[in-house]
Amino acid sequence: MLIVKKFGGTSVANKERIFNVAKRCIEDYKEGHDVIVVLSAMGDSTDELIEKAKDINPNPSKRELDMLLTTGEQISVSLMAMAMGALGVPAISLNAAQVAMHTTSSYGNARLKRIDSERIRNELDARKIVIVTGFQGVNKFEDLTTLGRGGSDTTAVALAAALHADKCEIFTDVEGVYTADPRKIEKAKKLNEITYDEMLELATLGAQVLHNRSVEMAKKYGVTLVVRSSLNSNEGTIVKEEVDVESMLISGVAADKNTARISVIGVSNEPGIAFKIFNSLAKHNINVDIILQSVGRDGTKDISFTVEKENLKEAVDVLESGKAVKCQKIETDEKVAKVSIVGAGMNSNAGIAAKMFEALYNVGVNIHMISTSEIRVTVLIDQDNVDIATKAVHAAFLED
Amino acid sequence: MLIVKKFGGTSVANKERIFNVAKRCIEDYKEGHDVIVVLSAMGDSTDELIEKAKDINPNPSKRELDMLLTTGEQISVSLMAMAMGALGVPAISLNAAQVAMHTTSSYGNARLKRIDSERIRNELDARKIVIVTGFQGVNKFEDLTTLGRGGSDTTAVALAAALHADKCEIFTDVEGVYTADPRKIEKAKKLNEITYDEMLELATLGAQVLHNRSVEMAKKYGVTLVVRSSLNSNEGTIVKEEVDVESMLISGVAADKNTARISVIGVSNEPGIAFKIFNSLAKHNINVDIILQSVGRDGTKDISFTVEKENLKEAVDVLESGKAVKCQKIETDEKVAKVSIVGAGMNSNAGIAAKMFEALYNVGVNIHMISTSEIRVTVLIDQDNVDIATKAVHAAFLED
């Protein structure tokens, strides 16, 4: 088997942890598998480098910041190779340029375009463990780039895809993917399996186990993902295209407080209004989530939608600049949250949404907005109600 | 003009010093010159990285150690680019792979083979200051290598040669090249000019201002070197092919305690003996310096020579193993030192050596061995006599 294993910064934060990871990888190697290890920078070292940069230039060039930050992963991969060497196993570290991991040019948030697999194949054929810098790439100018948030997960999945790995294991500080946030919902259960689509909805909805881009890529190239604990050898959660038909209708409940509602009140009821609003927001790279449109009694329309909290001010500015559309007033509400249920079995079962609404009604939670997809139902509620709502919905669907 | 400027680790050890170097480079840039800056790793960071490595593996792979160490210069060049950016001057940092600086494969002590100048030329044409990582290169496997001791000087000279720079300035913590070590000889004077050959003899003889490899390369490609202080804007010492005929017969006096004498006593007086001895030492990479051969009264020969102190034990082992040559006994002496005078004008003046011996005789210093070249006279004396000997010779030749 060819296995790609990804470990985050906390897993390689010091000598002891580096050796733990090394031993874990060597187990697979000694069973005869080919092993590729993807690492993030040690502990807080990326933050420390950013601090150093900002001390010299509060607004550093993104190209130079990437040049600086990419040293972090190069340090962890070379030290890991030395640790494996100390344990008597041949290993080699490779940075993004050596692999090479080709990306788009945009520094700080580059996208992977293509991976050369020849060097890695040769090193694997020589029976070495190959240790690759996560989070980074090279662009067409041969400049170093970074992949942005969750970048190391993406590196691991991309390598697994390029080399047709049998699986890609993402090691984390939780046991796997849960039916709800286990810190909030006592009865949350670990899932054995989940589909890419469910995982995508959960990632989007704030479950924060895997980054969306890595799941999208895994789905696109059919890479079997395993989310598991770096602290023990429990089996974790497998993310793949299809799961057992026997599996639950609903895989999980996710809550997301990073949302705000905007209501554009009293726009004229004519074609193209919605287009104008959302087009003007899109031009400012503001993503819009749940959308609700209603016709008022005076013949005007109200359009409500949600955005991420950090985009609220800019969205309102865009709308108030008047370039988007004329309206009577703009209302905003930051004290809202989304609660969602996700399940691949949902679309063959009509009563799911009703059952969710009933569970919320029973605990007195008022629903502001509703959005559905084939495998998801999301409601917008008051932020204060998030915990009680999540608990009630989890109990209705996921507890015996 | 195209100017290459090289700064060592202490010159970029903290934010304040980084800005000092940045300002210094910007002065030249604003006068319209093209500027390439070569930097070492910040302060003690290379030593800190080595310590980290040895903590994980006391005997780390040299390839992985180079992978680790090269992050040091990448950090200093990116921070320098940010500092210049903060001062409003366009700058770009490039690592060895981006340049590219092609080297031999030998990790930890690679030799530069070829430099691609296209990327640097393009960035200079775009009126950017180009900041290059010193001390490092890439080999034919696209692996990172380091150049060994004095490597950043070599990087700077090689770039100056490849780009036909008008001069290559090496910034250091002294004012330039002196007629003797100014910490030892109070009346030592700074030289305005010195030839490559003299500088090579002085570097070899322990003056430690410039690394030999960088001077050899400067001579080979005719790069004008300037050794000057990073603390002020005094003019420093120019190292070039020929200096004023008016210049002094003797450029400097150098002392070197890193030497040991070996005497091979009583070898048979037949052809090939010297070859056998020095060939066997060369096979162990032991460099031999002053050689003296004498015929003894019983028809056997004595052969004496000096090696660097750290090679003494191995040299004796090689000789005693009997594979080299048969002899009556081997004597060694570590308590010796070399004192040398160097001067391009020496070979046209017959009395120089005699004047040196007279100066030593006057202060009661006994000479064990003598070696001369066209521009150098070296004597081996007791180590305890080094200071008095250096002072006497300096007074005889270099003081009014």
Interface residues (C-beta under 8 A of the other chain):
Chain A: K15 I18 F19 L49 K52 A53 D55 I56 N57 P58 P60 S61 R63 E64 L65 M67 L68 T70 T71 Q74 I75 V77 S78 L79 A81 M82 A83 G85 A86 I92 S93 N95 A97 Q98 R119 E142 D143
Chain B: K15 I18 F19 L49 K52 A53 D55 I56 N57 P58 P60 S61 R63 E64 L65 M67 L68 T70 T71 Q74 I75 V77 S78 L79 A81 M82 A83 G85 A86 I92 S93 N95 A97 Q98 R119 E142 D143
